[in-house]
């Protein structure tokens, strides 16, 4: 079971991931660090709007922003993504069992279809 702190972090993380722009920013950062200007390039948004998205990602612990001279490079914070992965992993047995049940059901339907076709 997760603690209240982990629940809060998960809420913030899933909230941040709920937006396609923020997911695209994370995908870009998975390739390596980038400045805000570089992250803004593919979007038709103002720099302040992109900065707001980055702040949401930063508060969720998904991104960290450094400071190098005049630029503020952003980098992916993999630890938080690992926490989400660990949380989701606890549900794997349930998903696998349901997929197995679905496979069994599809196999039954296929057998019935084959039997019906032979009888015709």
N, C-alpha and C positions, 0 to 999 in steps of 0.2 A: 504494500500500500504506500502511496506517496504521502509526503508530509505537506503541511500547509504551505511551506516555502516552495516546495516543488510544484504544488498545485498552482500557486500564483505564477510561477515561472512558465509552467505549461500553458496557462491561460494567455499570458503575454506572448509566448512563442506562437501559439496557434492563431492568436489575433493578428500578429504580424504576418504570418504566412497566408492569411485569408485574402490578401491583396495580390493581384497578379503582377503589379509593378514591383512590389517588394520581392516576390519570388524571382522575377527576372533579374533584379539587382543581385540577389544571392547567387543565382546561376552565373552571372558575370564574375562575381567575386570568387566563385569556385575555381575559376581559371587563374586567379592571382589578384593581388592588391590593385586598387584603382583609385584615382582621385574622384571627387564629386563631379567634376566636369566630364571625366571619362564615363562615369556611370550615367550621366544625363544624356549623353550623345544619342542613344537610340530612341529616346522618348521626346514627344512633343509637349514638354513641360518646362516650366521655369526652374531655375536653379533652386529657389526657395522651396518649391514643391518637392523636388528630389531630396533636398536636405531634410524636409519633414519626414519623408519615407525612411531616410537613413536613420533619423532620430528614433523612429518607432523600432527599427531593427536593432538599434543600439540598446534601447531600453529593454528589449526582449533578450538581449545577450547574444544575438546572432551576428552582430558586426561590431568591430572595434575601430575607432577612428584615431589615427595618430597625428603627429604634427612634425612635418619636415619643412623647415624654412617657411615658405609662403603657402605650401600645399598641406592638405589634410587627407592623406591616403586612408582608404578604408580597406579592411581585411575581414575575411570570413572568420567567425569564432566557432570552430568545429565542435567544441565541448558541448554547447547547448544543443546542437543538432544530434549529437550522440545521446544526450539525455532523452530527447524526443524518440529517437530510435529504440532506446532501451525501454521506454514507457510503452511504445507500440508493440514491441516484441512480446510482451506478456500476453497479448491477444492472439498471437500466432496459432496456438493449438486450437482455439475456437474457429478461426478462419479455415484452417486446414481441415478440421472435422466437417465443417459446412461444405467445403469444396468436395470432399470425399462423398458426402451425402448427395450432392448434386451430380457427381459422376455416376454414382449408383443409379440415380433416377433416370439420367440420360440413357444409360445402358439398358435399363428396363424398357424405356420408350422405344429404343431402337429394336429390341427383341420383339416387342409387340408389333411394330411396323413390319418387320421381316415376316412374322407369322401371318399377319393380315394379308400381305402381298402374296404369300405362298397359297393361302386359302382361296384367293380370288382367281 
